[in-house]
Amino acid sequence: MIVIEFDNIKIENIKLDGIQNSWQKAIEVSQLLLKKSDDEILNLKIYDRYRPNQKTVYEALESKIKMKSKYLNSLKKQHDTKLSCMFIVLRVGLYHLISRKVYCIIE
C-alpha cells in the first residue's frame, strides 16, 4: 500500500506585498512560482490562520511530515495490508508541487 497525503497553501496565504487582494495578480504570481526552485518556494513567508505557528512554506511542510510520522507506526501495523511507502505532497499556489518521502521500504 502507498499512502499519499496532500495539503495546500493557497496563494492568498503567501506574503506577496499586497498581491493577495487581486485574483489576476495571484494567478500571474502563481505561474511565476513554477519557475522557482523548491528551495526558493520553501523559503516563502506565509500567513495562514489555520497554521499560526508556521511562518514559511518549509515550516508548514515539516509540520505536516512530523504529524504524519506520528501515525506511521499504526499504519505499518495494520494487518489488512502492508504499507510500503508514504509521501507528502504540498501544493503551493495554484501550480507548484513539492513532495517528500516520509517512509519507504524496498523489497
Contacts in CASP RR format, 6 or more apart in sequence:
PFRMAT RR
TARGET T0000
AUTHOR 0000-0000-0000
METHOD contacts of the structure
MODEL  1
MIVIEFDNIKIENIKLDGIQNSWQKAIEVSQLLLKKSDDEILNLKIYDRY
RPNQKTVYEALESKIKMKSKYLNSLKKQHDTKLSCMFIVLRVGLYHLISR
KVYCIIE
1 81 0 8 1.000
1 82 0 8 1.000
1 83 0 8 1.000
1 84 0 8 1.000
2 84 0 8 1.000
2 85 0 8 1.000
2 86 0 8 1.000
2 87 0 8 1.000
3 75 0 8 1.000
3 83 0 8 1.000
3 85 0 8 1.000
3 86 0 8 1.000
3 87 0 8 1.000
4 86 0 8 1.000
4 87 0 8 1.000
4 88 0 8 1.000
4 89 0 8 1.000
5 64 0 8 1.000
5 68 0 8 1.000
5 86 0 8 1.000
5 87 0 8 1.000
5 88 0 8 1.000
5 89 0 8 1.000
6 89 0 8 1.000
6 90 0 8 1.000
6 91 0 8 1.000
7 60 0 8 1.000
7 64 0 8 1.000
7 88 0 8 1.000
7 89 0 8 1.000
7 90 0 8 1.000
7 91 0 8 1.000
8 90 0 8 1.000
8 91 0 8 1.000
8 93 0 8 1.000
9 46 0 8 1.000
9 48 0 8 1.000
9 57 0 8 1.000
9 60 0 8 1.000
9 90 0 8 1.000
9 91 0 8 1.000
9 92 0 8 1.000
9 93 0 8 1.000
10 48 0 8 1.000
10 93 0 8 1.000
11 20 0 8 1.000
11 26 0 8 1.000
11 29 0 8 1.000
11 30 0 8 1.000
11 93 0 8 1.000
11 94 0 8 1.000
12 20 0 8 1.000
12 26 0 8 1.000
13 46 0 8 1.000
13 47 0 8 1.000
13 48 0 8 1.000
14 20 0 8 1.000
14 29 0 8 1.000
14 44 0 8 1.000
14 45 0 8 1.000
14 46 0 8 1.000
14 57 0 8 1.000
14 92 0 8 1.000
14 93 0 8 1.000
15 44 0 8 1.000
15 45 0 8 1.000
15 46 0 8 1.000
15 47 0 8 1.000
16 26 0 8 1.000
16 29 0 8 1.000
19 25 0 8 1.000
19 26 0 8 1.000
19 29 0 8 1.000
20 26 0 8 1.000
26 94 0 8 1.000
27 94 0 8 1.000
30 93 0 8 1.000
30 94 0 8 1.000
30 95 0 8 1.000
30 96 0 8 1.000
31 94 0 8 1.000
31 95 0 8 1.000
33 41 0 8 1.000
33 92 0 8 1.000
33 93 0 8 1.000
33 95 0 8 1.000
33 96 0 8 1.000
34 95 0 8 1.000
34 96 0 8 1.000
36 96 0 8 1.000
38 98 0 8 1.000
41 57 0 8 1.000
41 92 0 8 1.000
41 96 0 8 1.000
41 98 0 8 1.000
42 56 0 8 1.000
42 57 0 8 1.000
42 58 0 8 1.000
42 61 0 8 1.000
42 98 0 8 1.000
43 56 0 8 1.000
43 57 0 8 1.000
43 58 0 8 1.000
44 56 0 8 1.000
44 57 0 8 1.000
44 92 0 8 1.000
45 55 0 8 1.000
45 56 0 8 1.000
46 54 0 8 1.000
46 55 0 8 1.000
46 56 0 8 1.000
46 57 0 8 1.000
46 60 0 8 1.000
48 54 0 8 1.000
48 60 0 8 1.000
51 60 0 8 1.000
51 63 0 8 1.000
53 59 0 8 1.000
53 63 0 8 1.000
54 60 0 8 1.000
54 63 0 8 1.000
57 90 0 8 1.000
57 92 0 8 1.000
57 98 0 8 1.000
60 90 0 8 1.000
61 88 0 8 1.000
61 90 0 8 1.000
61 98 0 8 1.000
61 100 0 8 1.000
64 88 0 8 1.000
64 90 0 8 1.000
65 88 0 8 1.000
65 100 0 8 1.000
65 102 0 8 1.000
68 86 0 8 1.000
68 88 0 8 1.000
68 102 0 8 1.000
69 102 0 8 1.000
69 103 0 8 1.000
72 83 0 8 1.000
72 86 0 8 1.000
72 102 0 8 1.000
72 103 0 8 1.000
75 83 0 8 1.000
75 86 0 8 1.000
76 83 0 8 1.000
76 103 0 8 1.000
83 103 0 8 1.000
83 105 0 8 1.000
84 104 0 8 1.000
84 105 0 8 1.000
84 107 0 8 1.000
85 101 0 8 1.000
85 103 0 8 1.000
85 104 0 8 1.000
85 105 0 8 1.000
86 101 0 8 1.000
86 102 0 8 1.000
86 103 0 8 1.000
86 104 0 8 1.000
87 99 0 8 1.000
87 100 0 8 1.000
87 101 0 8 1.000
87 102 0 8 1.000
88 99 0 8 1.000
88 100 0 8 1.000
88 102 0 8 1.000
89 97 0 8 1.000
89 98 0 8 1.000
89 99 0 8 1.000
90 97 0 8 1.000
90 98 0 8 1.000
90 99 0 8 1.000
90 100 0 8 1.000
91 97 0 8 1.000
92 98 0 8 1.000
END
